Amino acid sequence: MMRMSGWEEASWHGFGPGTFRHLVPYFNTEVGTEIDGVWLYGHCDPLQTTVEWGWLGAAAWLVIGGGAVLSNDDDFAKVVRELRNCGGTVKHEHPRIGVNSRLDTLQAVVLRAKLERLPRWNDERRAAAARYDGLLAGSDVLVLPKVKEGNESVWHLYVVQVPERDRVLAQLHDAGIAAGIHYPTPCHLQGAYRSLGYAKGSFPVAERAADEILSLPIYPGITRDQQQRVSEVLLRAI
C-alpha cells in the first residue's frame, strides 16, 4: 500500500496548495501504535503538527464519546479551545462561531484513570495477538495479520482473512463467540461516494478483503483458554 502524508493525499484528491491551513489526522483506536519506533501521534509530516484523538465506546477507551486535539502550534490550539467552548475562552466573549463540545466531568475522570492503564492494556493486546499467531499458524487457509518490521501495533482488532467468511462467522456466533466484520462494504461502494462513479469491480483487492475479513475477539484481559477455544472453533469451521 502506498503511504502518503496528509498533504500528499489532499493533493491526490484534488485539493490544491492553500486549500487547508491545517490537516488534522484522526486517531481513535491506534494510540500507542509505533511506526519506526515513534508513537503514531507523533509520526506526521513536518507541517502536520496537530492530531486528534477520538474516544469512542467501541474503542480502547470504553467511554461513550469524546476526544482531544494535540498540537504544538499555540495559535491553532487557541482556536480549537475557542471552537469547543461556544467560540471563546473568556466568559461572555465569543470572537468566533463555535460549538458546545466540552467533555463532561464524569467521562474526563474515567479517561484520566484509563490513560494511566493504557500502556499495560496495549501490552496485553500485543500478547493476545501473539497467542493467536501461534494458535493459528498451522492453517493454510487463513491469512493472518502482519506488522511491518520496526513497527508496533496496539491490536485494536485482530483481523484474519478466510474464504466463505459469512458461513464461518455464523458458526462462530452459533458457538457463542463474538467475532465481527470491520467492515463489510468498501468505501467506494458506499452511497456517500456514489457520485464518484465507482462500481463493483473498480477496486477488486478492497472488495475481496471486505468479503473475507473476520475480526476475532481481542481485548485486555482475554485469557489463553478463551483464545484457545476461539481458535479451535475457527479452525473447525474452515
C-alpha positions in Angstrom: 0.0 0.0 0.0 1.3 3.4 -0.9 1.9 5.6 2.1 1.2 9.3 1.7 1.4 12.2 4.0 -1.8 14.1 4.7 -0.8 16.9 2.4 0.1 14.4 -0.4 -3.3 12.7 0.0 -5.2 16.0 -0.1 -3.4 16.9 -3.3 -4.3 13.4 -4.7 -7.9 14.1 -4.0 -7.7 17.4 -5.9 -7.2 19.9 -3.1 -4.6 22.4 -4.2 -2.0 24.3 -2.2 -3.6 26.8 0.2 -6.9 24.9 0.5 -6.1 24.0 4.0 -4.1 25.7 6.7 -4.1 22.6 8.9 -4.8 18.9 8.2 -5.8 17.1 11.4 -5.4 13.3 11.3 -7.9 11.4 13.4 -6.7 8.6 15.7 -9.3 6.7 17.5 -8.1 3.1 18.1 -4.3 3.5 17.4 -3.0 5.4 20.4 0.2 3.6 21.4 0.9 2.2 18.0 4.6 2.8 16.9 5.9 3.3 13.4 9.7 3.0 13.1 9.9 3.4 16.9 7.8 6.6 17.1 4.4 6.8 18.7 1.8 7.2 15.9 0.5 10.5 17.1 4.0 12.0 16.6 4.6 10.5 13.2 3.3 13.3 11.0 5.0 15.2 8.2 6.7 18.4 9.3 3.8 20.7 8.5 1.3 18.5 10.2 1.7 19.5 13.8 -1.7 18.7 15.1 -3.6 15.4 15.6 -7.0 14.4 17.0 -7.6 11.6 19.4 -11.2 10.2 19.3 -12.5 8.3 22.3 -15.5 6.2 21.4 -17.4 3.4 23.2 -16.2 0.8 20.7 -12.5 1.7 21.0 -9.9 1.1 23.6 -11.1 4.0 25.7 -14.5 2.5 26.6 -16.4 5.7 27.0 -19.5 7.0 25.3 -17.7 9.7 23.3 -15.2 12.4 23.5 -11.9 13.4 22.2 -8.8 15.5 22.4 -6.7 17.6 20.0 -2.9 17.6 20.5 -0.9 20.4 18.9 2.5 22.1 19.2 1.1 25.1 17.4 0.0 27.6 20.0 -2.2 29.7 17.7 -4.0 26.7 16.4 -4.5 25.3 19.9 -6.1 28.6 20.9 -8.6 28.4 18.0 -9.5 24.8 19.0 -10.1 25.9 22.6 -12.4 28.6 21.3 -14.3 26.4 18.9 -15.0 23.8 21.5 -16.4 26.3 24.0 -19.1 28.3 22.1 -16.4 30.3 20.2 -14.5 31.8 23.1 -12.3 31.2 26.2 -13.3 34.3 28.1 -16.8 34.3 29.8 -19.4 36.1 27.7 -16.9 36.8 24.9 -17.4 34.9 21.6 -14.9 36.1 18.9 -15.9 33.3 16.6 -18.7 30.8 16.0 -18.2 27.6 17.9 -19.9 24.6 19.4 -20.6 23.3 22.9 -18.2 20.4 22.8 -16.8 20.1 26.3 -16.1 16.7 27.7 -18.3 16.2 30.7 -16.6 15.8 34.1 -17.5 12.2 34.7 -16.1 10.9 31.4 -13.0 13.1 31.9 -12.4 11.4 35.3 -12.8 8.0 33.7 -10.5 8.8 30.8 -7.8 10.2 33.1 -7.8 6.9 35.1 -7.8 4.8 31.9 -4.9 6.8 30.3 -2.6 5.6 33.2 -3.5 2.0 32.3 -3.3 2.3 28.5 0.3 1.1 28.2 -0.4 -2.1 30.2 -3.6 -2.7 28.2 -1.8 -2.3 24.9 0.9 -4.8 26.1 -1.9 -7.2 26.9 -3.4 -6.8 23.5 0.0 -7.4 21.9 0.4 -10.6 24.0 -3.0 -11.8 22.9 -2.2 -11.1 19.2 1.0 -13.2 19.6 -1.0 -16.0 21.1 -3.4 -16.0 18.1 -0.4 -16.0 15.8 0.8 -19.2 17.4 -2.6 -20.9 17.7 -3.5 -20.3 14.1 -0.1 -20.6 12.5 -0.7 -24.1 11.2 -3.6 -23.2 8.9 -3.0 -23.0 5.2 -6.5 -21.4 4.7 -6.3 -18.4 7.0 -4.4 -15.2 6.1 -3.1 -13.8 9.4 -2.4 -10.1 10.0 1.2 -9.0 9.9 3.1 -6.0 11.2 5.9 -4.4 9.3 9.3 -4.9 11.0 10.2 -2.0 13.2 6.5 -1.2 13.9 4.3 -1.9 16.9 0.6 -2.4 16.7 -1.8 -1.9 19.6 -4.1 -4.6 18.0 -7.4 -2.8 18.4 -8.6 -5.6 16.1 -7.1 -8.9 15.2 -8.3 -9.5 11.6 -7.9 -12.7 9.6 -9.0 -13.3 6.1 -10.9 -16.5 5.3 -12.9 -17.8 2.3 -16.6 -18.3 2.9 -16.4 -15.7 5.7 -20.1 -15.4 6.3 -20.5 -19.1 6.9 -17.5 -19.2 9.2 -18.8 -16.2 11.1 -22.2 -17.8 11.6 -20.5 -20.9 13.1 -18.5 -18.7 15.5 -21.7 -16.9 16.5 -23.5 -20.3 17.0 -20.7 -21.2 19.4 -21.2 -18.0 21.3 -18.1 -16.3 20.0 -18.5 -12.6 19.4 -16.5 -12.3 16.2 -17.3 -9.5 13.8 -16.5 -7.7 10.5 -14.6 -4.4 10.2 -16.0 -3.6 7.6 -18.2 -5.5 5.1 -18.6 -2.7 2.5 -15.6 -0.9 1.0 -15.7 2.9 0.8 -16.2 3.1 -3.0 -19.4 1.1 -2.7 -20.9 3.2 0.0 -23.8 5.5 -1.0 -21.9 8.6 0.2 -19.4 8.1 -2.7 -21.8 7.1 -5.4 -21.2 10.4 -7.2 -17.6 9.3 -7.9 -18.9 6.7 -10.4 -17.1 3.7 -9.0 -18.8 0.3 -9.2 -18.2 -3.3 -8.0 -15.0 -4.4 -9.7 -13.4 -0.9 -9.5 -11.2 -1.9 -6.6 -11.0 -5.8 -6.6 -8.4 -6.1 -3.8 -10.5 -4.0 -1.4 -13.7 -5.9 -2.4 -12.1 -9.2 -1.9 -10.8 -8.1 1.5 -14.2 -6.9 2.5 -15.7 -10.3 1.6 -13.1 -12.2 3.6 -12.0 -10.2 6.7 -13.0 -11.6 10.1 -12.3 -9.9 13.4 -11.6 -12.3 16.3 -12.2 -11.3 19.9 -9.3 -9.4 21.4 -9.2 -7.1 24.4 -7.1 -6.6 27.6 -7.6 -9.5 29.9 -8.6 -12.1 27.3 -7.3 -15.4 28.6 -5.3 -18.1 26.9 -8.2 -20.6 27.4 -10.6 -18.2 25.7 -8.3 -17.7 22.8 -7.7 -21.5 22.6 -11.5 -22.0 22.2 -11.9 -19.3 19.6 -9.1 -20.8 17.6 -10.4 -24.4 17.9 -13.9 -23.3 16.7 -12.5 -21.2 13.9 -10.2 -24.0 12.6 -13.1 -26.5 12.7 -15.3 -24.0 10.8 -12.8 -23.5 7.9 
